[in-house]
Amino acid sequence: MRLRNAGRFRTLNLLLAATALAVAPKAARCQSDQAPSSATEDTKLNTRVSLALDSVTLADIAASISKQAGMTLIPSAAVRDRRVTARVTGISVRGVLDTICETYDWRWYRQSQDSYVLDRRIIRRPQDLSRIPELMQTALPVDFRMFASLPNLKTKKPDERTGQTAAQRSVQTKFRGMNGLRSSLTGVFNSRDSFGVQEMSPRQREDLLTWLVFTNLDRSMELLHNDAGPHQIRPTQITISLGNKNTGLMLNTTPDVNPGFGFGTQVFFPDGRPVP
Amino acid sequence: MRYVTTPGQLACWLVMAATSVCPQLRADTLIYSEPASSPDWAKPIEIHYKGLSLQAILKDISDRYGVSVLADGAPVLGKTTIDFKGTLRDSLDIVADAFDYAVSVHKSGIVSLMKKFNDPDDLPQLVPAEIRQTAADMLAILPDQPSDTSDPPLLWASWLRQLARRLPADILDGMKNGKSYAFSDLTPDIQRSLADVLAWRAFGVARSAWDRLYRQLDRFEQSTLHAKKKGAFIAADTGKTTTSYSVLHQANGVNGAVIETELGIFQREEIK
C-alpha cells in the first residue's frame, strides 16, 4: 500500500517537474539560447543598480549599467537610440534587463565573459503562411503595435475588419508629416537645390521620417490585422468575372469562403478585347 | 524500500530538473528576490502636482515611494496638474493616464509606462536604425515576390491586365454575359497567372512597401532632399517667373542602390 502511494507520489513529482519544464522557457524568454558559462560570471547580473536618467537613449542606460556593474552591456544598433526615462533604485542588472526586454519584446544574452547584448528578437520566415500576420506583429516595435491598434489574433473574429481604421490613421499621419515638411522647406528651396538630412532641424527630420514610415506602414495593415483578404485563401477559392459595367476584371472568393471578398482592376474592351 | 518525498525534496527536484534542461534558469534566477524593498502598492497616498512634466512627477513618486519606473519616449502633453487621493497603484495609473500612458508592473518590481496613443497627435518613436531593422525582419517574414517600389505598389493590377489579354474569347464572351469562372474552368497557364496575381496581392503589396522603406532608410543620415525643376510660368502683369519644383528624398544605399521618393511640389519666384 505504501509502495503504491509512493508510486503515485513519484508520478505526481514527474508531472510537476514536467510542468515546471514546460513553463521554464517562458520565464527565460527575454534571454538568449546561450547558457551562461558559470555562476561566478553571472554574479555581475545580480549587482543592484540605480538609474536617474530623463529622456536618454538606451545606449546611455547601457553605459550607466555597465559602469555600475563592472560589465559591458552592448545595445545593438537597432535598439540603442530608443529614448526612455529611467528612475530605478536598487534593482539587479538581470531585473532591469528582463524588464526592458519584457517591455519592448526584445532579448538579452551573454556574448562573452562580462559582456552582454541587448537586441531585438530574431525573426525567421515561417513554414506556414498562416503565421505571417502573427510574426509581422512581432517584428513591429511595441509602440507601433499600440499605435496601429493591433488586435490579439488569437481572439479576433474572422469577419472583424480592424485594419482599415489603423490604415486611415497611418495615412493621416503621413500627410501630417508631409504638410509639416512642406511648410518648413518652402523657404529652404528658394535659395538652394539640395538639402542634407544632417542639416535638418529635429522637427524637419521627424516630419521626413513620419512621411516615409507611414506612407509604407498603411500597406501592411490588412496583414498586421489579419483582416479577411487574399493572404487567407488558395487560388482554387477564386472565381473571375467582369464587374463595373464590364470594364473591371474581378477576382471574387468562392461561396465557401467566409467572410468573402473580392478585388480587381480596370480592363478596357474597345474592340471586344482587353487592352492595358 | 520506501518512496516518500517531502515538500523540500520535491522543491529541490523541480529546481534540479528545470536547471538541467534550461540552463538560463539557474538557481540564482529562480530564487533571487526583487526588488530589495518592493513598494506597497495598496498604500493610501495623496498627490498634488501643479504644472509638472511626466518626468518630474515620476522623479517625485520614485523618490518618495521607492517606485522604480521605466517610461518610453516623451508624452505629447508637456505639463499637467493632478490632485488625487487613493492607493499608490491607483495614483500611478492616474498619472500615467493623464499623459496617455499605460502601466505594467514587472516581476523585477520595475513599473513600465508605454504610450496608449489615444492622442491623435502622438507618434511612435521614429528611430531610423530600429525601423530599418523592422523592415529587414518584415522582408525575412514575407514570401519572396518581385518588388514594386512605386507608390502605390500595383504590380498585381498590371499582371491582371496582362492576364485579361490572354483570356480565351469564349471566357471573355461568357463573362460579358454575366458568367463567372471557377479556377478549375481555366487553362493551366491562366491558372498560374491567377495564382501569381493572388500571391502578389496577398504579400507583394506589403513586401514592396517594406522593401522601399528599407532602402529609404539605408544610410538615412547621408540622404538628401533635392529640388527638381518641373516647369515655369511668367506672370503677364508683373513679369515675374515662378518655377515649380518637385522635392525628392534621395537615399544612396550602401550597395549603390538609389531610391527617390517625391515629397511634393514646391514653387519659388526667381529672383532677378
Chai-1 contact restraints between the chains, C-beta under 6 A:
chainA,res_idxA,chainB,res_idxB,connection_type,confidence,min_distance_angstrom,max_distance_angstrom,comment,restraint_id
A,A6,B,Y3,contact,1.0,0.0,6.0,A-B,restraint_1
A,F9,B,T5,contact,1.0,0.0,6.0,A-B,restraint_2
A,R10,B,Y3,contact,1.0,0.0,6.0,A-B,restraint_3
A,N13,B,T5,contact,1.0,0.0,6.0,A-B,restraint_4
A,N13,B,W13,contact,1.0,0.0,6.0,A-B,restraint_5
A,A17,B,L14,contact,1.0,0.0,6.0,A-B,restraint_6
A,A17,B,A17,contact,1.0,0.0,6.0,A-B,restraint_7
A,A20,B,L14,contact,1.0,0.0,6.0,A-B,restraint_8
A,A20,B,A18,contact,1.0,0.0,6.0,A-B,restraint_9
A,L21,B,A18,contact,1.0,0.0,6.0,A-B,restraint_10
A,L21,B,V21,contact,1.0,0.0,6.0,A-B,restraint_11
A,A24,B,A18,contact,1.0,0.0,6.0,A-B,restraint_12
A,A24,B,C22,contact,1.0,0.0,6.0,A-B,restraint_13
A,A24,B,L25,contact,1.0,0.0,6.0,A-B,restraint_14
A,A28,B,Q24,contact,1.0,0.0,6.0,A-B,restraint_15
A,A28,B,L25,contact,1.0,0.0,6.0,A-B,restraint_16
A,Q31,B,Q24,contact,1.0,0.0,6.0,A-B,restraint_17
A,A35,B,P23,contact,1.0,0.0,6.0,A-B,restraint_18
A,D54,B,Q55,contact,1.0,0.0,6.0,A-B,restraint_19
A,S55,B,A74,contact,1.0,0.0,6.0,A-B,restraint_20
A,A77,B,A129,contact,1.0,0.0,6.0,A-B,restraint_21
A,A78,B,A129,contact,1.0,0.0,6.0,A-B,restraint_22
A,A78,B,E130,contact,1.0,0.0,6.0,A-B,restraint_23
A,A78,B,Q133,contact,1.0,0.0,6.0,A-B,restraint_24
A,D81,B,V127,contact,1.0,0.0,6.0,A-B,restraint_25
A,R82,B,Q125,contact,1.0,0.0,6.0,A-B,restraint_26
A,R82,B,V127,contact,1.0,0.0,6.0,A-B,restraint_27
A,R83,B,G73,contact,1.0,0.0,6.0,A-B,restraint_28
A,V84,B,L70,contact,1.0,0.0,6.0,A-B,restraint_29
A,V84,B,D72,contact,1.0,0.0,6.0,A-B,restraint_30
A,T85,B,Q55,contact,1.0,0.0,6.0,A-B,restraint_31
A,T85,B,A71,contact,1.0,0.0,6.0,A-B,restraint_32
A,A86,B,L70,contact,1.0,0.0,6.0,A-B,restraint_33
A,R87,B,L58,contact,1.0,0.0,6.0,A-B,restraint_34
A,R87,B,S62,contact,1.0,0.0,6.0,A-B,restraint_35
A,R87,B,V69,contact,1.0,0.0,6.0,A-B,restraint_36
A,V88,B,S68,contact,1.0,0.0,6.0,A-B,restraint_37
A,T89,B,S68,contact,1.0,0.0,6.0,A-B,restraint_38
A,G90,B,A36,contact,1.0,0.0,6.0,A-B,restraint_39
A,I91,B,P35,contact,1.0,0.0,6.0,A-B,restraint_40
A,I91,B,S68,contact,1.0,0.0,6.0,A-B,restraint_41
A,I91,B,S108,contact,1.0,0.0,6.0,A-B,restraint_42
A,G95,B,E34,contact,1.0,0.0,6.0,A-B,restraint_43
A,G95,B,S108,contact,1.0,0.0,6.0,A-B,restraint_44
A,D98,B,S108,contact,1.0,0.0,6.0,A-B,restraint_45
A,T99,B,H106,contact,1.0,0.0,6.0,A-B,restraint_46
A,T99,B,S108,contact,1.0,0.0,6.0,A-B,restraint_47
A,T99,B,I110,contact,1.0,0.0,6.0,A-B,restraint_48
A,E102,B,H106,contact,1.0,0.0,6.0,A-B,restraint_49
A,T103,B,S112,contact,1.0,0.0,6.0,A-B,restraint_50
A,I123,B,D137,contact,1.0,0.0,6.0,A-B,restraint_51
A,I123,B,A140,contact,1.0,0.0,6.0,A-B,restraint_52
A,R125,B,A140,contact,1.0,0.0,6.0,A-B,restraint_53
A,R125,B,I141,contact,1.0,0.0,6.0,A-B,restraint_54
A,I132,B,I141,contact,1.0,0.0,6.0,A-B,restraint_55
A,L135,B,I141,contact,1.0,0.0,6.0,A-B,restraint_56
A,M136,B,I141,contact,1.0,0.0,6.0,A-B,restraint_57
A,A139,B,T134,contact,1.0,0.0,6.0,A-B,restraint_58
A,A139,B,D137,contact,1.0,0.0,6.0,A-B,restraint_59
A,A139,B,M138,contact,1.0,0.0,6.0,A-B,restraint_60
A,D143,B,K115,contact,1.0,0.0,6.0,A-B,restraint_61
A,D143,B,P124,contact,1.0,0.0,6.0,A-B,restraint_62
A,D143,B,Q125,contact,1.0,0.0,6.0,A-B,restraint_63
A,F144,B,P124,contact,1.0,0.0,6.0,A-B,restraint_64
A,M146,B,F117,contact,1.0,0.0,6.0,A-B,restraint_65
A,F147,B,F117,contact,1.0,0.0,6.0,A-B,restraint_66
A,F147,B,P124,contact,1.0,0.0,6.0,A-B,restraint_67
A,R182,B,G264,contact,1.0,0.0,6.0,A-B,restraint_68
A,F189,B,A227,contact,1.0,0.0,6.0,A-B,restraint_69
A,F189,B,F266,contact,1.0,0.0,6.0,A-B,restraint_70
A,N190,B,R268,contact,1.0,0.0,6.0,A-B,restraint_71
A,D193,B,A227,contact,1.0,0.0,6.0,A-B,restraint_72
A,S194,B,T224,contact,1.0,0.0,6.0,A-B,restraint_73
A,S194,B,H226,contact,1.0,0.0,6.0,A-B,restraint_74
A,F195,B,L225,contact,1.0,0.0,6.0,A-B,restraint_75
A,G196,B,T224,contact,1.0,0.0,6.0,A-B,restraint_76
A,V197,B,E221,contact,1.0,0.0,6.0,A-B,restraint_77
A,V197,B,S223,contact,1.0,0.0,6.0,A-B,restraint_78
A,Q198,B,E221,contact,1.0,0.0,6.0,A-B,restraint_79
A,L209,B,L126,contact,1.0,0.0,6.0,A-B,restraint_80
A,L212,B,Q216,contact,1.0,0.0,6.0,A-B,restraint_81
A,V213,B,I131,contact,1.0,0.0,6.0,A-B,restraint_82
A,N216,B,A209,contact,1.0,0.0,6.0,A-B,restraint_83
A,N216,B,R212,contact,1.0,0.0,6.0,A-B,restraint_84
A,N216,B,L213,contact,1.0,0.0,6.0,A-B,restraint_85
A,R219,B,V205,contact,1.0,0.0,6.0,A-B,restraint_86
A,R219,B,A206,contact,1.0,0.0,6.0,A-B,restraint_87
A,R219,B,A209,contact,1.0,0.0,6.0,A-B,restraint_88
A,S220,B,A206,contact,1.0,0.0,6.0,A-B,restraint_89
A,L223,B,A206,contact,1.0,0.0,6.0,A-B,restraint_90
A,P230,B,L198,contact,1.0,0.0,6.0,A-B,restraint_91
A,P230,B,R201,contact,1.0,0.0,6.0,A-B,restraint_92
A,P230,B,A202,contact,1.0,0.0,6.0,A-B,restraint_93
A,H231,B,A202,contact,1.0,0.0,6.0,A-B,restraint_94
A,P235,B,F183,contact,1.0,0.0,6.0,A-B,restraint_95
A,P235,B,L194,contact,1.0,0.0,6.0,A-B,restraint_96
A,P235,B,A195,contact,1.0,0.0,6.0,A-B,restraint_97
A,P235,B,L198,contact,1.0,0.0,6.0,A-B,restraint_98
A,T236,B,F183,contact,1.0,0.0,6.0,A-B,restraint_99
A,I238,B,F183,contact,1.0,0.0,6.0,A-B,restraint_100
A,T239,B,S180,contact,1.0,0.0,6.0,A-B,restraint_101
A,T239,B,A182,contact,1.0,0.0,6.0,A-B,restraint_102
A,I240,B,Y181,contact,1.0,0.0,6.0,A-B,restraint_103
A,S241,B,M175,contact,1.0,0.0,6.0,A-B,restraint_104
A,S241,B,S180,contact,1.0,0.0,6.0,A-B,restraint_105
A,L242,B,M175,contact,1.0,0.0,6.0,A-B,restraint_106
A,N246,B,K176,contact,1.0,0.0,6.0,A-B,restraint_107
A,L249,B,L160,contact,1.0,0.0,6.0,A-B,restraint_108
A,L249,B,A164,contact,1.0,0.0,6.0,A-B,restraint_109
A,T265,B,A157,contact,1.0,0.0,6.0,A-B,restraint_110
A,T265,B,L160,contact,1.0,0.0,6.0,A-B,restraint_111
A,V267,B,R161,contact,1.0,0.0,6.0,A-B,restraint_112
A,V267,B,A164,contact,1.0,0.0,6.0,A-B,restraint_113
A,P274,B,A164,contact,1.0,0.0,6.0,A-B,restraint_114
A,P274,B,R165,contact,1.0,0.0,6.0,A-B,restraint_115
A,P276,B,R161,contact,1.0,0.0,6.0,A-B,restraint_116
